[in-house]
Amino acid sequence: MDEFDLIARYFRTARLERAVDASATVLGIGDDAAVLQPAAGQQLVISTDTLVEGVHFPKDCPAAELGYRALAVAVSDLAAMAASPLGFTLALSLPQATPGWLQAFSSGLADAARDAGINLIGGDTTRGPLNIGVTVLGQVPAGQALTRSGARPGDLLCVGGSLGDGAAGLEVVLGKPLPTGLPMAAQDYLHRRFWRPLPQLALGQLLRGVATAGLDISDGLLADAGHIASASGVRLLINGPQLPMSDALRSWSERQQLDWMLRGGDDYVLLFTLPRAARSQLERWRAAGHAVCVIGEVQGGQGVQLDLGLGPKPIDGPGGYQHFRSTDD
């Protein structure tokens, strides 16, 4: 099977090219490049994610789950910028073209495209170690993109959902020893939270013109809070007792729960800062089904502090997952 046959059979499908009615796509797959036409008054938002076997996902993992996750984590970057999806491209490197694997992978990818409301508009395939590159494109009203650099002292620090589920889900996926009595329903939930995270696109769009800074939590709460603190030139205070936790996480020890909520990563919920005057918005967002809550505040200063009930303590050293970190560190 050559490259063109592979693309035609597994990726030029209605489920991927027409997952949603997208008038912005003037020209999709089939030419040398795609052509998009963002709506008037909109700015283009672009993000690229690369997933490498053995670094970002376990070897020999289910192809359908991998296809879903690869697109979902990329689309989460659009949610973090308060953008609406326009389309995505796929650059896929494969050791060999195995029909069963490709069918399952494209099926999972199509499920994610449907759930996120985004179409495949192009890409590339080649032979090599398993490597998945996804570029997502979105649009946001001019001047309303949510960035990391707008947090101000006095703002509330908020999160869009429970923390630690991604890290616990990885334990389930890897077949690690689990707590005695962990319900099967909890295992299924954590399995889904790792393989099929749901980008908070609707919440991100609600934050337009309201939140002052934001991002999605991929590297862990402490590490990603540090990104906002650094970009905004402020200090973030996190109140440990206010961190939201799912019922599925409660079977582990309190120490493990806290470590995963602070450092685990892979949660893909939004972390954002909100002016105190806009606090009433939180109740409306909760009523609309968004599990938002306040977990701290923005202060003058720098860095991240954590208060576990005994007073604020500064966070020193890496707070979460670090790509290419040396094993000698």
Secondary structure, 3 states (H helix, E strand, C coil): CCHHHHHHHHCCCHHHHCCCCCCCEEECCCCCCCEECCCCCEEEEEEEEEEEECCCECCCCCHHHHHHHHHHHHHHHHHHCCCEEEEEEEEEEECCCCHHHHHHHHHHHHHHHHHHCCCEEEEEEEECCCEEEEEEEEEEECCCCCCCCCCCCCCEEEECCCCCHHHHHHHHHCCCCCCCCCCHHHHHHHHHHHHCCCCCHHHHHHCCCCCCEEEECCCCHHHHHHHHHHHHCCEEEEEHHHCCCCHHHHHCCHHHHHHHHHHCCCCCCEEEEECHHHCHHHHHHHHCCCCCEEEEEEECCCEEEEECCCCEEECCCCCCCCCCCCCCC
